[in-house]
Amino acid sequence: MGKSFLQTGIDKSVKYIGIIMEKHDASIYPKYELPEGFSFARYQPGFDKQWALLNYEVDHTETLEAAEKIFREEFLEYDFEALKEKMVFAIDEKNNNLAGVGAVWDGDMFGEVQQRLHWIAVSSKYQNKGIAKAIISKLFDIYNNLGYNGYIYLTSQTWSYKALNIYTQFGFKPYMGE
């Protein structure tokens, strides 16, 4: 692809290691708001295409088609009602562009369904503006408003060390096993 770390926030020059991070009390987290001129929206028809384009842009998938397939299979076909309730889209109000996205979603944590932060991404045009932190705060709000049990996790990788830093600011710690 030839995308740079500055464009994607993913540094593929670092050795890839998959990481699980967990937080045992999701009721405690820092609160961040979107910058002025941005707002949150819930899923609307057409957002699936914007989601796919954004995740492809930031190198979360190898192809745009792969991103579209992931959205269709993980969200649209899996639980459409949950999609409308558990995913947020950060929108640049000036030009109606998708700036970032994230979800609270079912995940399999060693054979047990747990809630996780999932597919968090911010467009390269909007990085370093606090949008990721605002999305994560909003996802914690959603998680708690839905009455989940306090434990939440996420998966990431060493390539995304900037994101890992943000996750630690929210109290996530690497999963080290039992």
Secondary structure as a PSIPRED ss2 file (coil, helix, strand):
# PSIPRED VFORMAT (PSIPRED V4.0)

   1 M C   1.000  0.000  0.000
   2 G C   1.000  0.000  0.000
   3 K C   1.000  0.000  0.000
   4 S C   1.000  0.000  0.000
   5 F H   0.000  1.000  0.000
   6 L H   0.000  1.000  0.000
   7 Q H   0.000  1.000  0.000
   8 T H   0.000  1.000  0.000
   9 G C   1.000  0.000  0.000
  10 I C   1.000  0.000  0.000
  11 D C   1.000  0.000  0.000
  12 K C   1.000  0.000  0.000
  13 S C   1.000  0.000  0.000
  14 V C   1.000  0.000  0.000
  15 K C   1.000  0.000  0.000
  16 Y C   1.000  0.000  0.000
  17 I C   1.000  0.000  0.000
  18 G E   0.000  0.000  1.000
  19 I E   0.000  0.000  1.000
  20 I E   0.000  0.000  1.000
  21 M E   0.000  0.000  1.000
  22 E E   0.000  0.000  1.000
  23 K E   0.000  0.000  1.000
  24 H C   1.000  0.000  0.000
  25 D C   1.000  0.000  0.000
  26 A C   1.000  0.000  0.000
  27 S C   1.000  0.000  0.000
  28 I C   1.000  0.000  0.000
  29 Y C   1.000  0.000  0.000
  30 P C   1.000  0.000  0.000
  31 K C   1.000  0.000  0.000
  32 Y C   1.000  0.000  0.000
  33 E C   1.000  0.000  0.000
  34 L C   1.000  0.000  0.000
  35 P C   1.000  0.000  0.000
  36 E C   1.000  0.000  0.000
  37 G C   1.000  0.000  0.000
  38 F E   0.000  0.000  1.000
  39 S E   0.000  0.000  1.000
  40 F E   0.000  0.000  1.000
  41 A E   0.000  0.000  1.000
  42 R C   1.000  0.000  0.000
  43 Y C   1.000  0.000  0.000
  44 Q C   1.000  0.000  0.000
  45 P C   1.000  0.000  0.000
  46 G C   1.000  0.000  0.000
  47 F H   0.000  1.000  0.000
  48 D H   0.000  1.000  0.000
  49 K H   0.000  1.000  0.000
  50 Q H   0.000  1.000  0.000
  51 W H   0.000  1.000  0.000
  52 A H   0.000  1.000  0.000
  53 L H   0.000  1.000  0.000
  54 L H   0.000  1.000  0.000
  55 N H   0.000  1.000  0.000
  56 Y H   0.000  1.000  0.000
  57 E H   0.000  1.000  0.000
  58 V C   1.000  0.000  0.000
  59 D C   1.000  0.000  0.000
  60 H C   1.000  0.000  0.000
  61 T C   1.000  0.000  0.000
  62 E C   1.000  0.000  0.000
  63 T C   1.000  0.000  0.000
  64 L H   0.000  1.000  0.000
  65 E H   0.000  1.000  0.000
  66 A H   0.000  1.000  0.000
  67 A H   0.000  1.000  0.000
  68 E H   0.000  1.000  0.000
  69 K H   0.000  1.000  0.000
  70 I H   0.000  1.000  0.000
  71 F H   0.000  1.000  0.000
  72 R H   0.000  1.000  0.000
  73 E H   0.000  1.000  0.000
  74 E H   0.000  1.000  0.000
  75 F H   0.000  1.000  0.000
  76 L H   0.000  1.000  0.000
  77 E C   1.000  0.000  0.000
  78 Y C   1.000  0.000  0.000
  79 D C   1.000  0.000  0.000
  80 F H   0.000  1.000  0.000
  81 E H   0.000  1.000  0.000
  82 A H   0.000  1.000  0.000
  83 L H   0.000  1.000  0.000
  84 K H   0.000  1.000  0.000
  85 E H   0.000  1.000  0.000
  86 K H   0.000  1.000  0.000
  87 M E   0.000  0.000  1.000
  88 V E   0.000  0.000  1.000
  89 F E   0.000  0.000  1.000
  90 A E   0.000  0.000  1.000
  91 I E   0.000  0.000  1.000
  92 D E   0.000  0.000  1.000
  93 E C   1.000  0.000  0.000
  94 K C   1.000  0.000  0.000
  95 N C   1.000  0.000  0.000
  96 N C   1.000  0.000  0.000
  97 N E   0.000  0.000  1.000
  98 L E   0.000  0.000  1.000
  99 A E   0.000  0.000  1.000
 100 G E   0.000  0.000  1.000
 101 V E   0.000  0.000  1.000
 102 G E   0.000  0.000  1.000
 103 A E   0.000  0.000  1.000
 104 V E   0.000  0.000  1.000
 105 W E   0.000  0.000  1.000
 106 D E   0.000  0.000  1.000
 107 G E   0.000  0.000  1.000
 108 D E   0.000  0.000  1.000
 109 M E   0.000  0.000  1.000
 110 F C   1.000  0.000  0.000
 111 G C   1.000  0.000  0.000
 112 E E   0.000  0.000  1.000
 113 V E   0.000  0.000  1.000
 114 Q E   0.000  0.000  1.000
 115 Q E   0.000  0.000  1.000
 116 R E   0.000  0.000  1.000
 117 L E   0.000  0.000  1.000
 118 H E   0.000  0.000  1.000
 119 W E   0.000  0.000  1.000
 120 I E   0.000  0.000  1.000
 121 A E   0.000  0.000  1.000
 122 V E   0.000  0.000  1.000
 123 S C   1.000  0.000  0.000
 124 S H   0.000  1.000  0.000
 125 K H   0.000  1.000  0.000
 126 Y H   0.000  1.000  0.000
 127 Q C   1.000  0.000  0.000
 128 N C   1.000  0.000  0.000
 129 K C   1.000  0.000  0.000
 130 G C   1.000  0.000  0.000
 131 I H   0.000  1.000  0.000
 132 A H   0.000  1.000  0.000
 133 K H   0.000  1.000  0.000
 134 A H   0.000  1.000  0.000
 135 I H   0.000  1.000  0.000
 136 I H   0.000  1.000  0.000
 137 S H   0.000  1.000  0.000
 138 K H   0.000  1.000  0.000
 139 L H   0.000  1.000  0.000
 140 F H   0.000  1.000  0.000
 141 D H   0.000  1.000  0.000
 142 I H   0.000  1.000  0.000
 143 Y H   0.000  1.000  0.000
 144 N H   0.000  1.000  0.000
 145 N H   0.000  1.000  0.000
 146 L C   1.000  0.000  0.000
 147 G C   1.000  0.000  0.000
 148 Y C   1.000  0.000  0.000
 149 N C   1.000  0.000  0.000
 150 G C   1.000  0.000  0.000
 151 Y C   1.000  0.000  0.000
 152 I E   0.000  0.000  1.000
 153 Y E   0.000  0.000  1.000
 154 L E   0.000  0.000  1.000
 155 T E   0.000  0.000  1.000
 156 S E   0.000  0.000  1.000
 157 Q E   0.000  0.000  1.000
 158 T H   0.000  1.000  0.000
 159 W H   0.000  1.000  0.000
 160 S H   0.000  1.000  0.000
 161 Y H   0.000  1.000  0.000
 162 K H   0.000  1.000  0.000
 163 A H   0.000  1.000  0.000
 164 L H   0.000  1.000  0.000
 165 N H   0.000  1.000  0.000
 166 I H   0.000  1.000  0.000
 167 Y H   0.000  1.000  0.000
 168 T H   0.000  1.000  0.000
 169 Q H   0.000  1.000  0.000
 170 F C   1.000  0.000  0.000
 171 G C   1.000  0.000  0.000
 172 F C   1.000  0.000  0.000
 173 K E   0.000  0.000  1.000
 174 P E   0.000  0.000  1.000
 175 Y C   1.000  0.000  0.000
 176 M C   1.000  0.000  0.000
 177 G C   1.000  0.000  0.000
 178 E C   1.000  0.000  0.000
